[in-house]
């Protein structure tokens, strides 16, 4: 961030709704230069572009839509986000660990993110990432969308990479969700993805939840923490799954 952009941020905070023309006159530069500055600042989540100007970012409410991450989840999300390449289409599942992936996606890489999670949509709203929210029925608790409409929308999509969480994992049998309604949505996500990445804390291994949504051969990569048992890592790698360990 250069000195002019720092000064622009201060002016936007002092006068919400300031226009490009006012900023250009104040700094004695062209409107095009100001637009580039605003776009750069918006990509960092420092302000929100409006028609002809900018406003300060709206702080996310501390609610079920924006849960505080644990250190392992944040580390897993940070590492998983490095798997994304510029210009890719990305799908992010519901769940707190998948949300951490979204929070660490580069804002200036021309990404498109499809999601069923209202938390993910909220987290990405201030950035320049293009977000597609898949329609459907609203699930209570951790707000997300599911149902026939969601699955129909997924059937029409193809994404480069999918980040998906789990409620339980077995390194030989596969990955599970506790909600049978979400199982078919997660299966539809996998069918739409070129690469499937499971993001989960190691504590989920060794237990099975209600419904299995994927077997190991349907998963390309698992990103987890350093407490993953060696036997589970070996089982996954023998089944062709790449295992990445986040430094927590």
Secondary structure as GFF3:
##gff-version 3
##sequence-region A 1 248
A	DSSP	alpha_helix	3	14	.	.	.	ID=ss1
A	DSSP	beta_strand	18	19	.	.	.	ID=ss2
A	DSSP	alpha_helix	20	27	.	.	.	ID=ss3
A	DSSP	alpha_helix	31	43	.	.	.	ID=ss4
A	DSSP	beta_strand	47	50	.	.	.	ID=ss5
A	DSSP	beta_strand	53	56	.	.	.	ID=ss6
A	DSSP	three_ten_helix	64	66	.	.	.	ID=ss7
A	DSSP	alpha_helix	71	81	.	.	.	ID=ss8
A	DSSP	beta_strand	89	92	.	.	.	ID=ss9
A	DSSP	alpha_helix	96	103	.	.	.	ID=ss10
A	DSSP	beta_strand	112	115	.	.	.	ID=ss11
A	DSSP	alpha_helix	118	124	.	.	.	ID=ss12
A	DSSP	beta_strand	130	133	.	.	.	ID=ss13
A	DSSP	beta_strand	137	139	.	.	.	ID=ss14
A	DSSP	beta_strand	144	146	.	.	.	ID=ss15
A	DSSP	alpha_helix	148	155	.	.	.	ID=ss16
A	DSSP	beta_strand	161	164	.	.	.	ID=ss17
A	DSSP	beta_strand	168	170	.	.	.	ID=ss18
A	DSSP	beta_strand	174	177	.	.	.	ID=ss19
A	DSSP	alpha_helix	180	191	.	.	.	ID=ss20
A	DSSP	beta_strand	196	199	.	.	.	ID=ss21
A	DSSP	three_ten_helix	202	204	.	.	.	ID=ss22
A	DSSP	beta_strand	211	214	.	.	.	ID=ss23
A	DSSP	three_ten_helix	216	218	.	.	.	ID=ss24
A	DSSP	beta_strand	221	225	.	.	.	ID=ss25
A	DSSP	alpha_helix	230	238	.	.	.	ID=ss26
A	DSSP	beta_strand	242	246	.	.	.	ID=ss27
###
